[in-house]
Amino acid sequence: MSKNIHDLLVRKLESMGTVSPEARDCVSELHGEVRSIAAGEDVVSDGDKPTHCVIVLSGFLCRYKLLAAGTRQILSFHQAGDLPDLQSLFLKTMDHSVGALVDSDLVLIPHRVMLNIVTRCPDLGHLLWRDTLIDAAIFREWMIGIGRRNAYTRIAHLLCELIVRMRSVRLQDGLRYDLPITQSDIGDALGLSNVHVSRTLRDLEGDELLEYRKGVITVRDWDGLKEAGEFDLTYLHLGPEAARLVENGDVSAEAGC
């Protein structure tokens, strides 16, 4: 496996806490098949019994569930460095699907390899356990959003979350963010119609908080966007290095991505 995926995974782990030298060494031992999948293709499907964990090398994935009527509920978004199906190590049958929103590259780590390494390296195992707990914290925040926030606040909050997550692992920085999700994806994540999402994005633009153009978000007023989304990043439980990156990054003036 390329050094790039090891670097991405270490960045992901650093976003959650301190990565010990032992954990870094164990990450360097991870290996698996590199696979490319097309936009709209599932990595793993509801009901599957996977034998691998996935690490996202590039692209953008979502965790989702299809309802009987054919409608889709997106449960989470996943970027480079994420492990969206880590729970398959212990929950043998998938109760949801993981699919690509854009063409994406993945690394498939056999369960036996992952289990062997985390058994030998408790430091790495603890960080991966922390990752699953942070996933649960994000689910709770999304539930609050869908249940109690209006569309304006809901969309602003989601965009703040995605921006902070990208910044915390050094994928992007500055004012302009390549965010390959459509208005339909936003609606399926937040329980909103396409029309409602479109109107709300126009409202956010009208308030000079952002611009949304073909999967690119340009932040105009970061503090204003956080206020609009009632965004408090505590639930992301960032590690000290990631918190420094988010705090010191420049989203208030022109900066390169």
C-alpha positions in Angstrom: 0.0 0.0 0.0 1.2 3.4 -0.8 2.8 5.7 1.8 0.0 8.2 1.0 -2.7 6.0 2.7 -0.5 5.6 5.7 -0.1 9.4 5.9 -3.9 9.9 5.5 -4.7 7.5 8.3 -2.2 9.0 10.6 -3.7 12.4 10.0 -7.1 11.0 10.7 -5.9 9.5 14.0 -4.1 12.7 14.9 -7.4 14.6 14.4 -8.7 12.5 17.4 -5.8 12.3 19.7 -2.1 11.8 20.2 -0.6 9.0 17.9 2.2 7.2 19.7 5.3 5.9 17.9 4.0 2.4 18.4 0.7 3.3 16.8 2.5 4.9 13.8 4.5 1.7 13.3 1.4 -0.4 13.4 -0.3 1.9 10.8 2.7 1.3 8.5 2.0 -2.4 8.6 -1.6 -2.1 7.3 -1.9 -3.4 3.8 -4.7 -4.3 1.4 -6.1 -4.1 -2.1 -6.5 -0.7 -3.7 -9.9 -0.5 -5.5 -11.5 2.3 -7.5 -15.2 2.6 -7.6 -17.5 4.8 -9.6 -19.9 7.5 -8.4 -23.1 5.8 -7.3 -21.4 2.4 -6.7 -21.7 0.7 -3.3 -18.6 -0.2 -1.3 -20.7 -2.5 0.8 -24.5 -3.0 0.8 -27.2 -3.5 3.4 -27.2 -7.2 4.3 -23.6 -8.0 3.2 -21.2 -9.9 5.4 -18.0 -8.1 4.6 -14.5 -9.5 5.2 -12.7 -6.2 4.8 -12.6 -2.8 6.4 -12.4 0.2 4.1 -10.1 3.2 4.3 -10.9 6.1 1.9 -7.9 7.0 -0.2 -9.6 9.7 -2.3 -13.1 10.8 -3.2 -16.2 11.1 -1.0 -18.5 8.4 0.4 -21.8 8.3 2.3 -23.3 5.9 4.7 -27.0 5.5 3.9 -30.2 3.5 4.2 -32.8 2.9 1.5 -36.4 2.9 2.6 -39.1 0.6 1.2 -40.4 3.4 -1.0 -37.0 3.9 -2.6 -36.1 7.1 -0.7 -32.6 7.4 0.7 -31.6 8.6 4.2 -27.9 9.6 4.3 -26.5 8.9 7.7 -22.9 10.3 7.4 -20.4 11.6 4.9 -16.8 10.3 4.6 -13.7 11.8 3.2 -10.1 10.7 2.6 -8.6 9.0 5.6 -12.0 7.9 7.0 -12.9 4.3 7.9 -16.6 4.2 7.3 -17.3 0.6 8.0 -15.0 -0.1 10.9 -17.9 -1.6 12.8 -17.9 -4.6 10.4 -15.0 -6.0 12.5 -17.6 -6.9 15.1 -21.0 -6.5 13.6 -20.9 -9.2 10.9 -24.0 -8.3 8.9 -24.3 -4.7 7.5 -27.5 -2.9 8.5 -26.9 -0.1 6.0 -24.9 0.6 2.8 -21.8 2.6 2.1 -21.6 4.2 -1.4 -19.5 6.6 -3.4 -20.9 10.0 -4.2 -18.0 10.6 -6.7 -15.4 8.4 -8.3 -13.3 7.2 -5.3 -10.3 5.1 -4.5 -10.3 2.8 -1.5 -8.0 0.5 0.4 -9.6 -2.8 1.6 -8.0 -4.1 4.7 -8.8 -7.7 5.5 -10.5 -8.1 8.9 -7.8 -10.6 10.0 -5.1 -8.1 9.3 -6.9 -5.3 11.2 -7.7 -7.5 14.2 -4.2 -8.8 14.4 -2.7 -5.3 14.4 -5.0 -3.8 16.9 -4.6 -6.8 19.2 -0.8 -6.2 19.1 -1.1 -2.4 19.4 -3.5 -1.3 22.1 -2.7 2.4 21.3 -4.0 2.0 17.8 -7.0 0.0 19.0 -7.9 2.8 21.5 -7.8 5.4 18.7 -10.0 3.3 16.5 -12.4 2.8 19.3 -12.4 6.6 19.8 -13.3 7.0 16.1 -16.4 4.9 16.6 -17.4 6.9 19.6 -17.0 10.2 17.7 -19.1 8.7 14.9 -21.8 8.2 17.5 -21.5 11.8 18.7 -21.9 13.0 15.1 -25.0 10.8 14.8 -26.5 12.4 17.9 -25.8 15.9 16.6 -27.5 15.0 13.3 -30.5 13.7 15.2 -30.8 17.0 17.0 -30.6 18.8 13.7 -33.3 16.8 12.0 -35.5 16.8 15.0 -35.2 20.4 16.3 -33.3 22.8 13.9 -34.9 24.6 11.1 -33.6 24.2 7.5 -31.4 27.3 7.6 -29.7 26.3 10.8 -29.5 22.6 9.8 -27.7 23.3 6.5 -25.4 25.9 8.0 -24.4 23.4 10.8 -23.7 20.6 8.3 -21.5 22.8 6.2 -19.6 24.0 9.2 -19.1 20.3 10.3 -17.7 19.3 6.9 -15.4 22.3 6.7 -14.0 21.6 10.2 -13.5 17.9 9.4 -11.6 18.8 6.2 -9.5 21.3 8.0 -8.7 19.0 10.9 -7.0 16.5 8.7 -5.3 19.1 6.4 -7.3 18.1 3.3 -8.3 21.7 2.6 -8.0 25.2 4.1 -8.9 28.8 3.4 -12.1 30.1 2.0 -12.9 27.7 -0.9 -13.8 24.1 -0.3 -14.3 21.4 -2.9 -17.3 19.7 -1.4 -18.7 17.1 -3.9 -22.2 16.8 -2.5 -25.3 17.9 -4.5 -28.4 19.6 -3.2 -30.1 16.2 -3.3 -27.4 14.8 -1.1 -27.8 17.6 1.4 -31.6 17.0 1.4 -31.2 13.2 1.9 -28.9 13.9 4.8 -31.1 16.5 6.5 -34.6 15.4 5.7 -35.3 18.3 3.3 -36.7 18.5 -0.2 -34.5 19.7 -3.1 -36.6 22.8 -3.4 -36.2 23.6 0.3 -32.4 23.0 0.1 -32.1 25.3 -2.9 -34.2 28.0 -1.3 -32.2 27.8 2.0 -28.8 27.9 0.2 -30.0 31.1 -1.6 -30.9 32.5 1.8 -27.4 31.7 3.2 -25.9 33.4 0.1 -28.3 36.4 0.5 -27.0 36.8 4.0 -23.5 36.9 2.6 -22.4 33.8 4.6 -21.3 31.6 1.7 -21.5 30.8 -2.0 -22.5 27.4 -3.3 -21.5 26.6 -6.9 -21.4 23.0 -8.3 -20.0 21.3 -5.3 -17.8 24.2 -4.2 -18.5 26.1 -1.0 -16.9 29.5 -0.7 -17.1 30.9 2.8 -17.8 34.6 3.0 -18.3 35.0 6.8 -17.1 32.0 8.9 -18.2 33.5 12.2 -21.6 34.3 10.8 -21.9 30.8 9.3 -21.1 29.2 12.7 -23.7 31.5 14.4 -26.3 30.6 11.8 -25.7 26.9 12.3 -25.5 27.1 16.1 -22.2 25.3 15.6 -20.1 24.2 18.6 -17.4 21.8 17.5 -17.2 20.1 20.9 -19.0 17.0 19.6 -16.2 16.4 17.1 -13.8 15.8 20.0 -10.8 17.0 18.1 -7.3 16.1 19.3 -4.9 18.8 20.2 -3.2 18.9 16.8 -6.5 19.1 14.9 -7.8 21.8 17.3 -4.7 23.8 16.6 -5.2 23.5 12.8 -8.8 24.5 13.0 -8.1 27.4 15.3 -5.2 28.7 13.4 -6.5 28.2 9.9 -7.6 31.2 7.8 -11.3 31.3 6.9 -11.6 35.0 7.4 -9.4 36.2 4.5 -8.2 34.9 1.2 -6.0 31.8 1.6 -5.0 29.0 -0.6 -6.7 25.6 -0.3 
